[in-house]
Amino acid sequence: MRRVGALLAGMVLAIGLFLSPVADMAVRALTTVKHPVQRSVRVLNYESPGHREDTVRLYQQAMAGEPEGVTNLYLMGSSELGVPIEQNAGTWLPANASDFDMYESGRGNQQDLYHAVELAAVGSSIANKKVALILSPQWFVPGGEKASLFQSVFSHAAWNRMLANPQLSARTRSQLIARVGSLVPQLCTLGASCATTTASAVEEVVNAPYNVFTSRINTLRDTYKGVDYRKGVSYTGPWQPGKQPMDTIDWAAEDAKATAAGRARVGQNPYNMENSYYSSRILPQLGKFRGQQTGVSFTSSVEYSDLQLFLDVAQDLGIQVMLIALPVNGLWSDFTGLPKAQRDGFAAKIRAMAALNDAELVDLSGNAYEPYYFFDTLHLGWRGWLDVTHACWSFARS
């Protein structure tokens, strides 16, 4: 009996340690490198945003490393954050700005719903209570985001932080749980119930041990991935200032530089996109794209409900939001047949939602035909990114 009791006690202790912060600390310790390469802590704001699994800790680390007098804006988006041009804020700000940064969070397939969870997780740590969200029209298709794509970018660590945030209203919390649970059913547990019927409630009880274990494993995996990505690098080097304060930037001169850089890389491209991208990705199969988007809709989508969830989270946390409504590449959209009514309809719906929720709005939809505004068929280019950075600075300092 003593052996059985000792075994049971050992199992209880093991489970307790597994579920406690001790396990997280152990994971971080196991991935520590003895002689890491030192880099500026400023890099944490702009590292390729595919490793945000440990969102809150990384953000707090970046903020702790910034000197007095530097303004920082939390910027959320998706794949446009990785566009390889000099005007991308991740390149432009460190080179030019001595007093402004943006903490960029996002990668492909991270849309409104994920960012709602993320904001609920990290929002209490955002000192200036401001966040900007880049909205891509292609998110807003019928049916919204696919479950498989959402799961591929989902952070269990952020989910747990969201659940523990006492500032969230009961209504917002339950809506987030129900919506995320519809895409990731294994998250539906006793502490985050998605049940709407007696049968589904019983099912949650039966599955609870497995779901709790799975969720904890995934949380530790996210922690490991977040640390392992940076294995060999120590973000303890001093914050490196750019050339000048933001309020001395000559934006007309910067636009001229962006225009020149875009002209050099677009060349004679007929669709206002980077020429090597066009030559390798578009031109060999150009014919198949003609009229391909004639049936596309951007005006009827569950994505608008997901955006409302994001705005609800912001309201609960007392965070001011700036929405950035991106344009489509007009020349390319004309070729693919994307209806103008859908392009305009997206912008109109975002304007209405911004007004209804007292959010600031940067409506870039009128720039669809501006030269050098796009890098490819849909991502921001040289002048487009410069406009976003300028707008973010104006919002952050207001």
C-alpha positions in Angstrom: 0.0 0.0 0.0 2.9 2.4 0.8 4.3 1.8 -2.7 0.9 2.5 -4.3 0.5 5.6 -2.2 4.0 6.8 -3.1 3.3 6.1 -6.8 0.1 8.1 -6.6 1.8 10.9 -4.8 4.6 10.9 -7.4 2.0 11.1 -10.2 0.2 13.9 -8.5 3.4 15.8 -8.1 4.5 15.2 -11.7 1.1 16.4 -13.0 1.3 19.5 -10.7 4.7 20.3 -12.0 3.6 19.7 -15.6 0.8 22.2 -15.2 2.8 24.8 -13.3 5.1 27.6 -14.4 8.0 25.3 -13.5 7.6 23.4 -16.7 7.7 26.6 -18.7 10.9 27.7 -17.0 12.4 24.3 -17.6 11.6 24.5 -21.3 13.3 27.9 -21.6 16.3 26.7 -19.6 16.8 23.7 -21.9 16.9 25.9 -25.0 19.4 28.4 -23.6 22.7 28.8 -25.5 25.9 29.3 -23.5 27.6 31.7 -26.0 24.9 33.5 -28.0 25.6 36.2 -30.6 24.6 39.6 -29.3 22.2 41.7 -31.2 20.4 45.0 -30.6 17.2 44.6 -28.6 15.6 46.8 -31.2 15.5 43.8 -33.5 12.9 42.2 -31.3 10.4 44.7 -32.7 10.9 43.5 -36.3 12.1 39.9 -36.4 10.4 37.8 -39.0 7.0 37.5 -37.4 6.7 33.7 -37.5 7.8 33.1 -34.0 5.2 35.0 -31.9 4.2 31.9 -29.9 5.3 33.5 -26.7 3.7 36.9 -27.4 3.5 38.6 -24.1 7.0 37.7 -22.9 8.6 38.8 -26.2 6.7 42.1 -26.2 7.7 42.9 -22.6 11.3 42.1 -23.4 11.3 44.4 -26.3 9.7 47.2 -24.3 12.1 46.7 -21.4 15.1 47.3 -23.8 13.9 50.6 -25.2 15.4 53.8 -23.9 13.4 56.7 -22.5 11.8 59.0 -25.1 11.1 56.3 -27.7 7.5 55.9 -28.8 6.4 52.4 -29.8 3.2 51.4 -31.5 1.9 47.8 -31.5 1.2 47.0 -35.2 -0.8 43.9 -36.2 -1.1 42.5 -39.7 -0.2 39.5 -41.8 2.1 38.6 -44.7 2.6 42.3 -45.8 4.9 42.6 -42.8 7.5 40.5 -44.6 7.7 42.4 -47.9 11.4 42.7 -48.8 11.8 46.4 -49.5 13.7 49.3 -47.9 10.4 51.1 -47.0 9.1 48.2 -45.0 8.9 49.7 -41.4 11.1 46.8 -40.1 13.9 48.1 -42.3 13.1 51.8 -42.7 12.5 52.7 -39.0 15.8 51.3 -37.6 17.7 53.0 -40.4 15.9 56.4 -40.1 14.1 56.9 -36.8 15.8 57.7 -33.5 12.7 57.9 -31.5 10.0 55.6 -32.9 9.5 51.9 -33.3 6.6 49.6 -34.2 6.3 46.2 -32.6 5.2 44.2 -35.6 3.1 41.1 -34.9 1.7 39.0 -37.7 2.4 36.5 -40.5 0.4 35.0 -43.4 -3.0 33.6 -42.3 -3.1 35.6 -39.1 -6.3 37.6 -39.4 -8.8 39.4 -37.2 -9.8 36.4 -35.0 -6.2 35.5 -34.1 -5.4 39.1 -33.5 -8.4 39.4 -31.2 -7.0 36.6 -29.1 -3.6 38.1 -29.2 -4.8 41.5 -28.1 -6.7 40.0 -25.2 -3.5 38.3 -24.2 -1.0 41.2 -24.5 -3.3 44.3 -24.3 -2.8 44.9 -20.6 0.9 45.2 -21.2 0.6 48.0 -23.9 1.5 51.1 -22.0 0.2 53.7 -24.4 -3.1 51.8 -25.0 -2.9 52.1 -28.7 -2.8 49.4 -31.4 -3.0 49.5 -35.2 -4.4 46.7 -37.4 -3.7 46.3 -41.1 -6.8 44.9 -42.9 -6.4 43.1 -46.1 -9.4 42.9 -48.4 -8.7 39.2 -49.3 -9.4 38.2 -45.7 -13.1 39.2 -46.1 -14.3 36.3 -48.4 -17.4 34.3 -47.8 -16.9 31.7 -45.1 -14.1 33.6 -43.4 -10.9 32.0 -42.4 -10.4 28.2 -42.9 -10.0 26.2 -39.7 -6.7 24.6 -41.0 -5.1 28.0 -41.6 -6.2 29.4 -38.3 -4.8 26.4 -36.5 -1.5 26.7 -38.3 -0.9 30.2 -36.8 -2.7 29.8 -33.5 -0.8 30.4 -30.2 -1.9 28.3 -27.2 0.2 30.5 -24.9 -1.8 33.6 -26.1 -5.0 31.7 -25.7 -4.2 30.9 -22.1 -3.3 34.5 -21.4 -6.6 35.6 -23.0 -8.6 33.3 -20.7 -6.8 34.6 -17.7 -7.4 38.3 -18.5 -9.8 39.7 -15.9 -10.4 42.9 -18.0 -12.3 41.0 -20.6 -16.1 41.2 -20.3 -18.0 38.0 -19.8 -19.8 38.6 -23.1 -16.6 39.2 -25.1 -14.9 36.2 -23.5 -17.7 33.8 -24.3 -18.0 35.0 -27.9 -14.2 34.5 -28.4 -14.4 31.1 -26.9 -17.3 30.1 -29.0 -15.8 31.4 -32.3 -12.3 30.0 -31.7 -13.8 26.7 -30.5 -15.7 26.4 -33.8 -12.3 26.3 -35.5 -10.2 24.5 -32.8 -12.8 22.2 -31.0 -10.2 20.7 -28.7 -10.0 24.0 -26.9 -13.5 23.6 -25.6 -13.0 22.5 -22.0 -14.7 23.0 -18.6 -12.8 26.3 -18.1 -13.6 27.5 -21.7 -16.9 25.8 -22.5 -18.3 26.0 -26.0 -21.3 23.8 -25.1 -24.7 24.9 -26.4 -26.6 21.6 -25.6 -26.6 19.0 -22.9 -25.0 16.5 -25.2 -22.1 18.8 -26.0 -21.7 19.7 -22.3 -21.4 16.0 -21.5 -18.9 15.5 -24.3 -16.7 18.4 -23.0 -16.7 16.7 -19.5 -15.6 13.4 -21.1 -12.9 14.9 -23.2 -11.7 17.3 -20.5 -8.6 15.3 -19.3 -7.4 14.8 -22.9 -8.0 18.4 -23.9 -6.3 19.8 -20.8 -3.3 17.6 -21.4 -3.1 18.4 -25.1 -3.5 22.1 -24.5 -0.6 22.1 -22.0 1.6 20.2 -24.4 0.9 22.7 -27.1 1.6 25.6 -24.8 5.0 24.2 -23.8 5.7 23.5 -27.5 4.9 27.2 -28.3 7.2 28.3 -25.6 10.0 26.0 -26.9 9.5 27.2 -30.5 9.5 30.8 -29.4 12.9 30.3 -27.6 14.4 27.8 -30.1 13.8 30.2 -33.0 16.2 32.6 -31.3 18.7 29.9 -30.3 22.2 31.3 -30.7 21.0 34.9 -30.4 20.9 37.2 -27.4 18.8 40.3 -27.7 20.8 42.2 -25.0 22.8 44.5 -27.3 22.0 48.2 -26.8 19.1 49.7 -28.7 20.5 51.3 -31.9 19.0 54.7 -32.9 18.4 55.7 -36.5 19.5 58.9 -38.0 17.0 61.5 -36.8 13.8 62.2 -34.8 10.6 61.4 -36.6 9.3 65.0 -36.5 12.2 66.1 -38.7 11.6 63.5 -41.5 11.0 65.1 -44.9 8.2 62.9 -46.1 8.1 64.4 -49.6 11.8 63.5 -50.0 11.1 60.0 -48.6 8.3 59.6 -51.1 10.6 60.6 -53.9 13.1 57.9 -52.7 10.3 55.3 -52.6 9.2 56.3 -56.1 12.8 55.9 -57.4 13.2 52.6 -55.7 9.9 51.3 -57.0 10.6 52.5 -60.5 14.0 50.6 -60.5 12.4 47.3 -59.5 9.1 47.5 -61.4 10.6 48.7 -64.7 8.1 48.3 -67.5 5.9 45.9 -65.6 2.3 46.4 -66.9 0.6 45.5 -63.5 2.5 47.8 -61.1 4.4 45.0 -59.3 8.0 44.0 -58.7 9.4 42.8 -62.0 11.2 39.6 -60.9 8.1 38.5 -59.0 6.0 39.2 -62.2 8.5 37.5 -64.4 8.8 34.3 -62.3 5.4 34.0 -60.7 2.9 35.7 -63.0 4.1 35.9 -66.6 4.6 32.1 -67.2 0.9 31.5 -66.4 -0.6 34.9 -67.1 -3.5 33.5 -69.2 -5.0 31.5 -66.3 -5.4 34.7 -64.2 -7.6 36.5 -66.7 -11.1 36.9 -65.3 -10.2 34.6 -62.4 -11.8 36.9 -59.7 -15.0 37.8 -61.4 -17.0 36.0 -58.8 -15.1 37.1 -55.7 -16.9 38.9 -52.9 -15.4 41.0 -50.2 -18.7 42.3 -48.7 -20.3 39.2 -47.1 -18.1 37.4 -44.7 -17.9 36.2 -41.1 -14.5 38.0 -41.1 -16.5 41.2 -40.3 -17.8 39.5 -37.1 -14.2 38.6 -36.3 -13.2 42.2 -36.7 -16.0 43.2 -34.4 -14.6 40.8 -31.8 -11.2 42.5 -32.1 -12.8 45.9 -31.6 -14.8 44.5 -28.6 -11.6 43.3 -27.0 -10.0 46.7 -27.5 -13.0 48.4 -25.9 -12.9 46.1 -22.9 -9.2 46.8 -22.4 -9.5 50.5 -23.0 -7.3 50.4 -26.1 -7.6 52.9 -28.9 -7.6 51.3 -32.3 -6.5 52.5 -35.7 -7.7 50.4 -38.6 -5.6 50.5 -41.9 -7.8 49.5 -44.8 -5.5 48.4 -47.7 -6.3 48.9 -51.3 -6.1 46.2 -54.0 -3.7 46.4 -56.9 -6.1 48.2 -59.3 -4.3 47.2 -62.6 -4.1 43.6 -61.6 -7.6 43.5 -60.3 -8.9 44.9 -63.6 -7.2 42.0 -65.4 -8.5 39.4 -63.0 -12.0 40.8 -63.1 -12.4 41.6 -59.4 -15.6 43.6 -59.4 -15.2 47.3 -58.5 -18.3 47.1 -56.3 -16.6 44.5 -54.1 -13.5 46.6 -53.8 -15.5 49.7 -52.9 -17.9 47.7 -50.7 -15.0 46.4 -48.5 -13.8 49.9 -47.9 -17.3 51.2 -47.2 -18.0 48.5 -44.6 -14.7 49.2 -42.8 -15.5 52.9 -42.7 -18.8 52.1 -41.2 -17.3 49.8 -38.6 -14.6 52.3 -37.6 -17.2 55.0 -37.1 -19.5 52.7 -35.1 -16.7 51.6 -32.8 -15.0 55.0 -32.4 -11.8 53.7 -34.1 -9.5 55.8 -36.2 -9.2 54.8 -39.8 -6.6 55.1 -42.5 -8.4 54.4 -45.7 -5.9 53.6 -48.4 -8.4 52.2 -50.8 -8.2 55.2 -53.1 -4.5 54.3 -54.0 -5.4 51.2 -56.1 -3.8 52.7 -59.2 -0.9 54.7 -57.6 2.4 53.7 -59.1 4.9 51.8 -56.9 2.2 51.3 -54.2 2.3 47.5 -54.5 5.1 44.9 -54.4 3.1 42.2 -56.1 -0.6 41.3 -56.7 -1.7 42.4 -53.3 1.1 43.3 -50.8 2.1 46.8 -50.1 5.2 48.2 -51.9 7.5 51.1 -51.7 5.1 54.1 -51.4 2.4 52.0 -49.8 4.6 51.0 -46.8 5.8 54.6 -46.4 2.2 55.8 -46.1 1.5 53.2 -43.5 4.5 54.1 -41.4 3.7 57.8 -41.6 0.1 57.1 -40.5 1.3 55.0 -37.6 3.6 57.6 -36.4 0.8 60.3 -36.5 -1.5 57.9 -34.6 1.2 57.0 -32.0 2.1 60.6 -31.2 -1.4 62.0 -31.1 
